Amino acid sequence: MTYPSRRLSEDLATLWIEAPMVMGMRLSQMWMTALTGGRVNTAEFNRMITEKMAAAGESVIAANMAMAEQNIAAMTAIATGRKTSTQRAANSIAHAAVKPYSKRVRSNVRRLSK
């Protein structure tokens, strides 16, 4: 059995642990606003939506770039008679796809926990 790279594992662990924290912090802010009758923080609502859209776009672009890079590396390796590593290629593509999400989750945890 092969395991994912350390960088990919760290990003996935970050998402697994910190994403529910961000959801909980945002929900508690929404509940307090609803209970106290305070003004709705529209900036936070807008940020939730725009961050997800931006992260999805970055993720698609990064994954496609990583696939192109791995494809070129594989073709070069085959042309020169070297072996290719499908595990390394898969890790690189997966890490590129996950990185935009984990970056935003980390920044949200820092910002919301202040």
DSSP file with accessible surface (Angstrom, degrees, kcal/mol):
  #  RESIDUE AA STRUCTURE BP1 BP2  ACC     N-H-->O    O-->H-N    N-H-->O    O-->H-N    TCO  KAPPA ALPHA  PHI   PSI    X-CA   Y-CA   Z-CA
    1    1 A M              0   0  195      0, 0.0     2,-0.4     0, 0.0     0, 0.0   0.000 360.0 360.0 360.0 134.3    0.0    0.0    0.0
    2    2 A T        -     0   0   96     85,-0.0     0, 0.0     0, 0.0     0, 0.0  -0.811 360.0-145.7-105.1 145.9    1.3    3.4   -0.9
    3    3 A Y        -     0   0  168     -2,-0.4     3,-0.1     1,-0.1     6,-0.0  -0.755  24.3 -98.7-107.5 155.6    0.6    6.5    1.2
    4    4 A P        -     0   0   55      0, 0.0    -1,-0.1     0, 0.0    84,-0.1  -0.234  52.0 -85.8 -66.9 162.0    0.0   10.1    0.0
    5    5 A S     >  -     0   0   34     82,-0.2     4,-2.6     1,-0.1     5,-0.2  -0.146  37.2-110.0 -64.1 163.3    2.9   12.5    0.3
    6    6 A R  H  > S+     0   0  194      1,-0.2     4,-2.6     2,-0.2     5,-0.2   0.902 117.5  51.8 -63.2 -42.2    3.5   14.4    3.5
    7    7 A R  H  > S+     0   0  139      2,-0.2     4,-2.2     1,-0.2    -1,-0.2   0.927 112.0  46.1 -62.6 -44.1    2.4   17.8    2.0
    8    8 A L  H  > S+     0   0   10      1,-0.2     4,-2.6     2,-0.2     5,-0.2   0.926 112.3  51.1 -64.6 -42.1   -0.9   16.3    0.8
    9    9 A S  H  X S+     0   0   49     -4,-2.6     4,-2.5     1,-0.2    -2,-0.2   0.905 109.9  50.0 -62.0 -40.3   -1.5   14.6    4.1
   10   10 A E  H  X S+     0   0   94     -4,-2.6     4,-2.4     2,-0.2    -1,-0.2   0.914 111.8  47.4 -65.8 -42.5   -0.9   17.8    6.0
   11   11 A D  H  X S+     0   0   11     -4,-2.2     4,-2.3     2,-0.2    -2,-0.2   0.907 113.3  48.1 -66.1 -39.9   -3.3   19.7    3.8
   12   12 A L  H  X S+     0   0   79     -4,-2.6     4,-2.5     2,-0.2    -2,-0.2   0.908 111.7  49.8 -67.1 -39.3   -6.0   17.0    4.1
   13   13 A A  H  X S+     0   0   43     -4,-2.5     4,-2.4    -5,-0.2     5,-0.3   0.902 109.2  53.0 -64.7 -39.6   -5.5   16.9    7.9
   14   14 A T  H  X>S+     0   0   25     -4,-2.4     4,-3.0     1,-0.2     5,-0.5   0.935 111.5  45.5 -59.5 -47.3   -5.8   20.7    8.0
   15   15 A L  H  X5S+     0   0   40     -4,-2.3     4,-1.5     1,-0.2    -2,-0.2   0.914 112.3  51.5 -62.2 -42.8   -9.1   20.5    6.1
   16   16 A W  H  <5S+     0   0  206     -4,-2.5    -1,-0.2    -5,-0.2    -2,-0.2   0.883 122.0  30.3 -64.1 -37.8  -10.4   17.7    8.2
   17   17 A I  H  X5S+     0   0   95     -4,-2.4     4,-0.7    -5,-0.2    -2,-0.2   0.907 126.5  37.0 -89.6 -45.4   -9.7   19.4   11.5
   18   18 A E  H  X5S+     0   0   49     -4,-3.0     4,-2.3    -5,-0.3    -3,-0.2   0.765 101.3  68.8 -88.6 -24.9  -10.1   23.1   10.7
   19   19 A A  H  X<S+     0   0   27     -4,-1.5     4,-2.4    -5,-0.5     5,-0.2   0.944 102.8  46.6 -61.5 -45.4  -13.0   23.2    8.2
   20   20 A P  H  > S+     0   0   70      0, 0.0     4,-2.5     0, 0.0    -1,-0.2   0.864 109.8  56.1 -63.9 -29.8  -15.6   22.2   10.9
   21   21 A M  H  X S+     0   0   87     -4,-0.7     4,-2.6     2,-0.2    -2,-0.2   0.927 107.6  47.6 -64.2 -43.8  -14.0   24.8   13.2
   22   22 A V  H  X S+     0   0    9     -4,-2.3     4,-2.6     2,-0.2     5,-0.2   0.930 112.1  49.7 -63.4 -43.6  -14.6   27.5   10.6
   23   23 A M  H  X S+     0   0  113     -4,-2.4     4,-2.7     1,-0.2    -1,-0.2   0.927 112.0  48.4 -61.2 -43.5  -18.2   26.3   10.1
   24   24 A G  H  X S+     0   0   38     -4,-2.5     4,-2.5     2,-0.2    -2,-0.2   0.909 111.4  49.0 -63.8 -42.0  -18.8   26.3   13.8
   25   25 A M  H  X S+     0   0   39     -4,-2.6     4,-1.9     2,-0.2    -1,-0.2   0.919 113.8  46.3 -65.7 -41.4  -17.3   29.8   14.3
   26   26 A R  H  X S+     0   0   11     -4,-2.6     4,-2.2    -5,-0.2    -2,-0.2   0.912 112.6  50.0 -67.7 -41.3  -19.4   31.2   11.5
   27   27 A L  H  X S+     0   0   78     -4,-2.7     4,-2.8    -5,-0.2    -2,-0.2   0.905 108.8  51.8 -63.6 -40.7  -22.6   29.5   12.7
   28   28 A S  H  X S+     0   0   54     -4,-2.5     4,-2.4     1,-0.2    -1,-0.2   0.896 109.4  50.4 -64.4 -36.7  -22.1   30.8   16.3
   29   29 A Q  H  X S+     0   0   71     -4,-1.9     4,-2.1     2,-0.2    -1,-0.2   0.919 111.8  47.9 -64.3 -41.6  -21.7   34.4   14.9
   30   30 A M  H  X S+     0   0   57     -4,-2.2     4,-2.4     2,-0.2    -2,-0.2   0.908 111.9  49.8 -65.6 -41.6  -24.9   33.9   12.9
   31   31 A W  H  X S+     0   0  162     -4,-2.8     4,-2.9     2,-0.2     5,-0.2   0.917 110.3  49.6 -62.9 -45.0  -26.8   32.6   15.9
   32   32 A M  H  X S+     0   0  110     -4,-2.4     4,-2.3     1,-0.2     6,-0.4   0.905 111.3  49.7 -62.9 -38.9  -25.7   35.4   18.1
   33   33 A T  H  X>S+     0   0   37     -4,-2.1     5,-1.2    -5,-0.2     4,-1.1   0.928 113.7  45.7 -63.6 -44.2  -26.8   37.9   15.5
   34   34 A A  H  <5S+     0   0   79     -4,-2.4    -2,-0.2     1,-0.2    -1,-0.2   0.902 115.4  46.6 -67.0 -39.4  -30.2   36.2   15.2
   35   35 A L  H  <5S+     0   0  142     -4,-2.9    -2,-0.2     1,-0.2    -1,-0.2   0.864 118.4  39.5 -72.2 -36.7  -30.7   36.0   19.0
   36   36 A T  H  <5S-     0   0  101     -4,-2.3    -1,-0.2    -5,-0.2    -2,-0.2   0.555 104.4-123.9 -91.5  -8.2  -29.6   39.5   19.8
   37   37 A G  T  <5 +     0   0   65     -4,-1.1    -3,-0.2    -5,-0.2    -4,-0.1   0.736  57.3 155.4  73.0  22.0  -31.3   41.1   16.8
   38   38 A G      < -     0   0   38     -5,-1.2     2,-0.2    -6,-0.4    -1,-0.1  -0.114  52.1 -73.2 -74.7 176.1  -28.1   42.7   15.7
   39   39 A R        -     0   0  225      1,-0.1     2,-0.3     2,-0.0    -1,-0.2  -0.475  51.6-111.0 -71.3 141.4  -27.1   43.7   12.2
   40   40 A V        -     0   0   78     -2,-0.2     2,-1.7     1,-0.1     3,-0.2  -0.534  22.8-127.6 -74.4 133.1  -26.4   40.9    9.8
   41   41 A N     >  +     0   0   82     -2,-0.3     4,-1.7     1,-0.2     3,-0.4  -0.624  34.5 173.6 -82.3  85.2  -22.7   40.8    8.9
   42   42 A T  H  > S+     0   0   86     -2,-1.7     4,-2.9     1,-0.2     5,-0.2   0.812  73.0  63.9 -66.8 -27.6  -23.2   40.8    5.1
   43   43 A A  H  > S+     0   0   60      1,-0.2     4,-2.3     2,-0.2    -1,-0.2   0.914 104.1  46.4 -62.2 -40.7  -19.5   41.0    4.5
   44   44 A E  H  > S+     0   0   14     -3,-0.4     4,-2.3     2,-0.2    -1,-0.2   0.905 112.0  50.5 -68.8 -39.9  -19.0   37.6    6.1
   45   45 A F  H  X S+     0   0   72     -4,-1.7     4,-1.6     1,-0.2    -2,-0.2   0.938 113.0  46.1 -61.9 -44.8  -21.8   36.1    4.2
   46   46 A N  H  X S+     0   0  103     -4,-2.9     4,-2.8     1,-0.2     5,-0.3   0.898 110.7  53.2 -64.3 -38.9  -20.4   37.5    0.9
   47   47 A R  H  X S+     0   0   96     -4,-2.3     4,-2.6    -5,-0.2     5,-0.3   0.896 104.1  56.5 -63.7 -39.2  -16.9   36.3    1.9
   48   48 A M  H  X S+     0   0   31     -4,-2.3     4,-1.3     1,-0.2    -1,-0.2   0.923 114.4  38.7 -58.1 -44.4  -18.2   32.7    2.5
   49   49 A I  H  X S+     0   0  102     -4,-1.6     4,-2.2     2,-0.2    -2,-0.2   0.950 117.6  46.2 -74.1 -49.0  -19.6   32.6   -1.0
   50   50 A T  H  X S+     0   0   83     -4,-2.8     4,-2.6     1,-0.2     5,-0.2   0.870 110.5  54.4 -66.6 -34.5  -16.8   34.4   -2.9
   51   51 A E  H  X S+     0   0   33     -4,-2.6     4,-2.7    -5,-0.3    -1,-0.2   0.911 109.1  48.0 -63.0 -42.5  -14.1   32.4   -1.1
   52   52 A K  H  X S+     0   0  118     -4,-1.3     4,-2.3    -5,-0.3    -2,-0.2   0.914 113.4  47.1 -65.1 -41.6  -15.6   29.1   -2.1
   53   53 A M  H  X S+     0   0  132     -4,-2.2     4,-2.3     2,-0.2    -2,-0.2   0.927 114.5  46.5 -66.1 -43.0  -16.0   30.2   -5.7
   54   54 A A  H  X S+     0   0   42     -4,-2.6     4,-2.8     2,-0.2     5,-0.2   0.914 112.7  49.7 -65.4 -42.1  -12.4   31.5   -5.9
   55   55 A A  H  X S+     0   0    2     -4,-2.7     4,-2.5    -5,-0.2    -1,-0.2   0.903 110.5  50.6 -64.5 -39.6  -11.0   28.4   -4.2
   56   56 A A  H  X S+     0   0   37     -4,-2.3     4,-2.3     2,-0.2    -2,-0.2   0.931 112.2  46.8 -64.3 -43.8  -12.9   26.2   -6.7
   57   57 A G  H  X S+     0   0   34     -4,-2.3     4,-2.3     1,-0.2    -2,-0.2   0.933 114.1  46.8 -62.8 -46.0  -11.5   28.1   -9.6
   58   58 A E  H  X S+     0   0   73     -4,-2.8     4,-2.9     1,-0.2     5,-0.2   0.888 111.1  53.5 -62.0 -39.2   -8.0   28.1   -8.3
   59   59 A S  H  X S+     0   0   15     -4,-2.5     4,-2.6    -5,-0.2     5,-0.2   0.922 109.2  47.2 -63.3 -44.8   -8.3   24.4   -7.6
   60   60 A V  H  X S+     0   0   86     -4,-2.3     4,-2.4     2,-0.2    -2,-0.2   0.935 115.2  45.6 -63.3 -45.7   -9.4   23.6  -11.1
   61   61 A I  H  X S+     0   0  112     -4,-2.3     4,-2.5     2,-0.2    -2,-0.2   0.936 114.3  48.1 -64.2 -45.2   -6.6   25.7  -12.6
   62   62 A A  H  X S+     0   0   30     -4,-2.9     4,-2.6     1,-0.2    -2,-0.2   0.909 112.2  49.1 -63.7 -40.6   -3.9   24.3  -10.3
   63   63 A A  H  X S+     0   0   15     -4,-2.6     4,-2.5    33,-0.2    -1,-0.2   0.917 112.2  48.3 -66.1 -41.4   -5.0   20.7  -10.9
   64   64 A N  H  X S+     0   0   90     -4,-2.4     4,-2.3    -5,-0.2    -2,-0.2   0.899 112.2  48.9 -65.4 -40.2   -5.0   21.2  -14.7
   65   65 A M  H  X S+     0   0  108     -4,-2.5     4,-2.6     2,-0.2    -2,-0.2   0.918 111.9  49.0 -63.7 -43.0   -1.5   22.8  -14.5
   66   66 A A  H  X S+     0   0    3     -4,-2.6     4,-2.7     2,-0.2    -2,-0.2   0.896 110.3  51.3 -65.0 -39.2   -0.2   19.9  -12.4
   67   67 A M  H  X S+     0   0   85     -4,-2.5     4,-2.4     2,-0.2    -1,-0.2   0.921 110.9  48.2 -63.2 -41.7   -1.7   17.4  -14.8
   68   68 A A  H  X S+     0   0   48     -4,-2.3     4,-2.5     2,-0.2    -2,-0.2   0.928 112.6  48.4 -64.1 -43.9    0.0   19.1  -17.7
   69   69 A E  H  X S+     0   0  113     -4,-2.6     4,-2.5     1,-0.2    -2,-0.2   0.918 113.5  46.6 -61.6 -44.5    3.3   19.2  -15.8
   70   70 A Q  H  X S+     0   0   46     -4,-2.7     4,-2.5     2,-0.2    -1,-0.2   0.858 110.7  53.3 -67.8 -34.2    3.1   15.6  -14.9
   71   71 A N  H  X S+     0   0   94     -4,-2.4     4,-2.6    -5,-0.2    -2,-0.2   0.933 110.9  45.9 -64.7 -44.8    2.2   14.7  -18.5
   72   72 A I  H  X S+     0   0  101     -4,-2.5     4,-2.6     2,-0.2     5,-0.2   0.917 113.0  50.4 -64.0 -42.3    5.2   16.5  -19.8
   73   73 A A  H  X S+     0   0   48     -4,-2.5     4,-2.4    -5,-0.2    -2,-0.2   0.911 111.7  48.2 -62.8 -40.5    7.4   14.9  -17.2
   74   74 A A  H  X S+     0   0   30     -4,-2.5     4,-2.6     2,-0.2    -2,-0.2   0.922 112.4  47.9 -67.2 -42.9    6.1   11.4  -18.1
   75   75 A M  H  X S+     0   0  104     -4,-2.6     4,-2.5     2,-0.2    -2,-0.2   0.910 112.9  49.0 -64.7 -39.3    6.6   11.9  -21.8
   76   76 A T  H  X S+     0   0   67     -4,-2.6     4,-1.8     2,-0.2     6,-0.2   0.916 111.7  49.3 -65.2 -42.2   10.1   13.2  -21.2
   77   77 A A  H  X>S+     0   0    6     -4,-2.4     5,-2.5    -5,-0.2     4,-0.6   0.917 112.4  47.3 -64.2 -42.3   10.9   10.2  -19.0
   78   78 A I  H ><5S+     0   0  123     -4,-2.6     3,-0.9     1,-0.2    -2,-0.2   0.919 111.3  51.5 -65.6 -40.7    9.5    7.8  -21.5
   79   79 A A  H 3<5S+     0   0   86     -4,-2.5    -1,-0.2     1,-0.2    -2,-0.2   0.826 114.7  42.5 -66.3 -31.4   11.5    9.4  -24.3
   80   80 A T  H 3<5S-     0   0   89     -4,-1.8    -1,-0.2    -5,-0.2    -2,-0.2   0.407 116.9-110.9 -96.0   0.3   14.7    9.3  -22.4
   81   81 A G  T <<5S+     0   0   67     -3,-0.9    -3,-0.2    -4,-0.6     2,-0.2   0.619  71.9 133.3  84.5  13.7   14.1    5.7  -21.2
   82   82 A R      < -     0   0  151     -5,-2.5    -1,-0.3    -6,-0.2     2,-0.2  -0.529  58.2-106.2 -91.6 165.0   13.6    6.5  -17.5
   83   83 A K        -     0   0  205     -2,-0.2     2,-0.3    -5,-0.0    -1,-0.1  -0.594  29.0-138.9 -86.9 151.9   10.8    5.2  -15.3
   84   84 A T        -     0   0   69     -2,-0.2     2,-0.7    -7,-0.0     3,-0.1  -0.779   6.7-134.4-108.9 154.7    7.9    7.3  -14.3
   85   85 A S     >  -     0   0   44     -2,-0.3     4,-1.9     1,-0.2     5,-0.1  -0.906  16.6-176.9-110.8 106.5    6.2    7.5  -10.9
   86   86 A T  H  > S+     0   0  115     -2,-0.7     4,-2.7     2,-0.2     5,-0.2   0.846  86.4  56.8 -69.9 -31.3    2.5    7.4  -11.1
   87   87 A Q  H  > S+     0   0   62      2,-0.2     4,-2.5     1,-0.2     5,-0.2   0.933 107.8  46.6 -64.3 -45.0    2.2    7.8   -7.3
   88   88 A R  H  > S+     0   0  173      1,-0.2     4,-2.3     2,-0.2    -2,-0.2   0.911 113.3  49.8 -64.3 -39.7    4.3   11.0   -7.4
   89   89 A A  H  X S+     0   0   20     -4,-1.9     4,-2.3     2,-0.2     5,-0.2   0.935 111.5  47.8 -64.3 -45.3    2.2   12.3  -10.2
   90   90 A A  H  X S+     0   0   55     -4,-2.7     4,-2.7     1,-0.2     5,-0.2   0.908 112.3  49.6 -63.4 -41.7   -1.1   11.5   -8.4
   91   91 A N  H  X S+     0   0   22     -4,-2.5     4,-2.7     2,-0.2     5,-0.2   0.911 110.5  50.5 -62.8 -42.1    0.2   13.2   -5.2
   92   92 A S  H  X S+     0   0   27     -4,-2.3     4,-2.2    -5,-0.2    -2,-0.2   0.925 113.3  44.5 -63.2 -43.8    1.3   16.3   -7.1
   93   93 A I  H  X S+     0   0   45     -4,-2.3     4,-2.0     2,-0.2    -2,-0.2   0.933 115.2  47.5 -67.7 -45.0   -2.1   16.7   -8.8
   94   94 A A  H  X S+     0   0   37     -4,-2.7     4,-2.1    -5,-0.2     5,-0.2   0.916 112.0  50.1 -64.0 -41.5   -4.1   16.0   -5.7
   95   95 A H  H  X S+     0   0   16     -4,-2.7     4,-2.4    -5,-0.2    -1,-0.2   0.917 109.3  51.6 -64.4 -40.5   -2.0   18.4   -3.6
   96   96 A A  H  < S+     0   0   18     -4,-2.2   -33,-0.2    -5,-0.2    -1,-0.2   0.882 111.8  47.4 -63.0 -35.9   -2.4   21.1   -6.3
   97   97 A A  H  < S+     0   0   26     -4,-2.0     4,-0.4   -35,-0.2    -1,-0.2   0.857 117.6  40.5 -73.8 -33.5   -6.2   20.6   -6.2
   98   98 A V  H >X S+     0   0   26     -4,-2.1     4,-2.2    -5,-0.2     3,-0.7   0.802  96.0  79.4 -86.8 -28.4   -6.4   20.7   -2.3
   99   99 A K  H 3X S+     0   0  111     -4,-2.4     4,-2.5     1,-0.2     5,-0.2   0.858  88.4  53.2 -55.8 -45.1   -4.0   23.5   -1.6
  100  100 A P  H 3> S+     0   0    9      0, 0.0     4,-1.7     0, 0.0    -1,-0.2   0.902 112.1  46.8 -59.6 -36.2   -6.3   26.5   -2.4
  101  101 A Y  H <> S+     0   0   88     -3,-0.7     4,-2.4    -4,-0.4    -2,-0.2   0.938 112.8  47.0 -69.5 -46.5   -9.0   25.1    0.0
  102  102 A S  H  X S+     0   0    0     -4,-2.2     4,-2.4     1,-0.2     5,-0.2   0.882 109.4  55.5 -66.5 -33.5   -6.6   24.4    2.8
  103  103 A K  H  X S+     0   0  102     -4,-2.5     4,-2.0    -5,-0.3    -1,-0.2   0.937 111.3  43.7 -62.4 -44.0   -5.0   27.8    2.4
  104  104 A R  H  X S+     0   0   40     -4,-1.7     4,-2.3    -5,-0.2    -2,-0.2   0.883 111.7  53.0 -70.6 -37.6   -8.3   29.6    2.8
  105  105 A V  H  X S+     0   0   21     -4,-2.4     4,-2.3     2,-0.2    -1,-0.2   0.935 109.2  49.7 -64.0 -43.7   -9.4   27.4    5.7
  106  106 A R  H  X S+     0   0   75     -4,-2.4     4,-2.1     1,-0.2    -2,-0.2   0.923 112.2  47.0 -60.1 -44.8   -6.2   28.2    7.6
  107  107 A S  H  X S+     0   0   42     -4,-2.0     4,-2.5     1,-0.2    -1,-0.2   0.874 111.0  52.6 -67.5 -34.5   -6.7   31.9    7.0
  108  108 A N  H  X S+     0   0    7     -4,-2.3     4,-3.1     2,-0.2     5,-0.3   0.895 107.5  51.4 -65.8 -40.1  -10.3   31.7    8.1
  109  109 A V  H  X S+     0   0   17     -4,-2.3     4,-1.7     2,-0.2    -2,-0.2   0.947 112.9  45.9 -62.8 -44.9   -9.4   30.0   11.4
  110  110 A R  H  < S+     0   0  151     -4,-2.1     4,-0.3    -5,-0.2    -2,-0.2   0.932 117.5  43.4 -62.7 -45.0   -6.9   32.7   12.1
  111  111 A R  H >< S+     0   0   69     -4,-2.5     3,-0.9     1,-0.2    -2,-0.2   0.925 117.1  43.7 -69.0 -44.5   -9.2   35.5   11.2
  112  112 A L  H 3< S+     0   0   19     -4,-3.1    -1,-0.2     1,-0.2    -2,-0.2   0.733 106.3  60.8 -77.3 -20.7  -12.4   34.2   13.0
  113  113 A S  T 3<        0   0   79     -4,-1.7    -1,-0.2    -5,-0.3    -2,-0.2   0.495 360.0 360.0 -86.8   0.3  -10.6   33.1   16.2
  114  114 A K    <         0   0  213     -3,-0.9    -3,-0.0    -4,-0.3    -4,-0.0  -0.393 360.0 360.0 -75.8 360.0   -9.5   36.7   17.0
